[in-house]
């Protein structure tokens, strides 16, 4: 074909067309991606337009060293942060086309105030969303213990703010002991919000094992744009729904992050958080001392009141006891008199009975003695009558043969007899024996 163009000619046509049809510069809004600074000082990156996670457009961009040094210095002095990935910027660009390197944007300027304003807008949108969803103060539902003794710390282990915080806790003048456990996390950059969320999840999984009272998120001072991760909606949602009360000390004075607003309690700096925790010990100690003083005062008052009451009760008891003693004494005296009267009467009756009994015994004894005396006299007379001597006195004799009365033996001629009379003892010999019936 006779009208065909070479590649270089087409490139030159595109270049001249762009230069002729487009104005020298445009202000465009885009998010910085793939940012890098070359050794020569030139900055290379892409400006990206997104809808959610979908990329709608992106353009290769560059900022030459001399211009970049000026833009970067001014941007950092206004925002406190350098230009980096993820920032949404308002940039003044020149559209260029190079036959070899193709289409690109040449950055002429970046409006730092736009980045600050965009950050504020995004922050406010996040706050409004959290408010609509009713979770802005959800974490405040947790009750902080009166004394915060066991904490989990979410921070970068190398951050100066973390070191200051731990040193202030451990070197407190009152020697309070606070258990602390670090859950390390990134504290700035595009991955910081996700890193902090992950650290919260780890801390919550160990809260019962470690007995944590609260979580502390601390970060030292820095540029405002370095704190963008703390305005992240997902991080705010994680803090709001945390099962532990969360205290923030993100180390900035000029503004509050969304994380501050969602947290249970917010302090301006890590050292302020440390002082807040230590103050819980001091306040509790002071309240205990005050309570002890009040208890001591109330106890003394109660003791005095009790002593007075005891004094009154003692007097009343003493009076009642004395009255009761008098009454009992009167009762005892009455009973004593009755007992004495009864005893005297009983004694009198017993004496009369004894006298009567004595008379009866004496009368019976005399009668018995008399009867026995008479019987003895009768027996005596009978004995006298039976006494051999009495018989002998009447003229009778007693005859024995060998000591046996003669009427109890069989006498025969020649036996020797012993005859006993009242006055004589006669021995004789039997010469003749006659039967008694022979003489009748």
C-alpha angles and dihedrals in degrees: 000000000000093000097054116129129215119240092252091049091051090048091050090049091052091047094050092044092053092047092049099041102038128066116248095257141010133196109231135177120223145138119256116240135171090015117183138157118220124222090256090058098255117136121222126187144127128257108220134192116204139185103202104309094336118102110225097179142347134187131195111243138187137186117200118233100254093048093042093054091054095043094045093048093050093043093052094046090054101038102026090232137086124241110275146154119300096029118131107220141181104226133183106224140182116213110229137177126197120191090225104031097034131210120356144147120245108212113225100170143350121214106226093190089062091057090051092047092046090051090051091048094051090046092052092047089053091049091049091050093049090048093051090049091051096234102106091103098023095115089056088072089083118090115230112223116250088246117034103213107155121042140171115219123210109197144107109283090221096048117117090221091059092051092049091048095051092043092053091050095048098040098048114144095234093056092235112174116226120178111219133181124191120224100190120223143160111264101197140021135056093302096046098091092052091045092053091048090052091049090052090052092051091049092050091050090057100036095104094044092050096034092230118192096191146347121244122205109194135173131166124241121295146142119311093242089053087065095058091107089066090060091058113127095217091052090049089050091051092050093047093051096041115130089221128063109255125213120194130206103169096165105241131117105188102064146006121244122220088250088060092052094048096044122096091242132002131205127183100237140015090251089053089055090051090050090048091054093045090047089059087062093046094046091048091047092048091047089050091049090047090047090048090050091049091047090049092049094045090045092052090047090048091048091052091046090047091048090052090047090047090051091052091044090047091053091046092047091046090050092047091046093050090047090048091047091052090048092048091047090053090048091048092049090049091048090044092054091046091048092048092049091047091045092049091048091047090047091049091049091047091049091050089047091048091048091049090045090048091051091048091048091046092048092047091045093051091047091047091048091048092049091047091046090053091046091048091051090050091048091045090054091047089049091049090051091048093046108111089221089058089052091046090052089059090059101267123132135206120227123196136179109209091340094310120114108254094236088062095053137062102245120208136181112283097030114133113239129205113205119190122196131172092275107013141058107204127187121199143160125242110242100166135017123199126183114248094237090057091071097044 
